[in-house]
């Protein structure tokens, strides 16, 4: 997955171990959830500190786009696809 490689600099196995360790140490109650874009936007709006990866087509005035390495979606060199 591109997000794991670019943002987290981890492979799937490393990412999974990271969240297992956080749950084991009681730092979080659960790992990341998989949801559709509209559901993800609702959950993020209701959860302090939450973040979601959604398709650019789902971006609207209710979300804030976070830059990756100083670039926004659509700019040359933007690494997430």
N, C-alpha and C positions, 0 to 999 in steps of 0.2 A: 504494500500500500504506500502510495507516494507520501501521504501525511506522516506516516511513521518514520520514513526515511528522511524527509526534509525537515519536519518540525521537531520530532523527538530524537532523531539520529539513532533509531533503534530498529531492529527487525521485529517481526511479530512475536517470536518467542521471548525476546528481551522485554518487550512491552507487556506481555502477559505476566511474566515473572514480577515485573515492577508493581503491577496492580495486585497480584496475589500477596506480595510482601506488605503492601499498604493495608490490605484487609486483615491480614494476620496480625499486624501491629495495632489494629483498631484505629488507624489514622483516618479511614473512610469506612462507610458501611457497605459500599458496593463499588464495582468498577464502572467504567464508562458504559453507557447504554446505546443501543442502536435504535434509531427512530427515523421516520420520514422527516422531510424538511419542515413542514408546518408544525408537526408535533415537537420537533427539536426547538423551534422558535418559541413555542409556548413554554416548554420546560425551562429554557434558558431565561426567559422573562420572569419566571416565578422562582428561580433558584439563584441566590446570591453567589457570585464567583463562577457561575457556569459558563461554558463556552461550547459551541457546536460547529462542526464542519458541515456546510450545506452547499448545494450547487449555486453557482453565480445567478442562475435564472430565478432562484428563490429569494434572492436578496431584495429587500424593499425598505421602506422607511422605518420599519420596526427593529432593524438590526444594525449593528455597527460592524463594519468590515475591518478586520485586523490585518495589517500589512505583514508580509513574510519577507524577511531580509530587505525591508524598505520598499517593497513593491506591492501594488494592489492587483487584483485580478484584471486581466486585459492588458497590463503593461508588459512591454518586452522584458523577458528574463524572469517573469513570475513562475515559480517552480511547481506550484500545485496544478494538477490537471484532473 
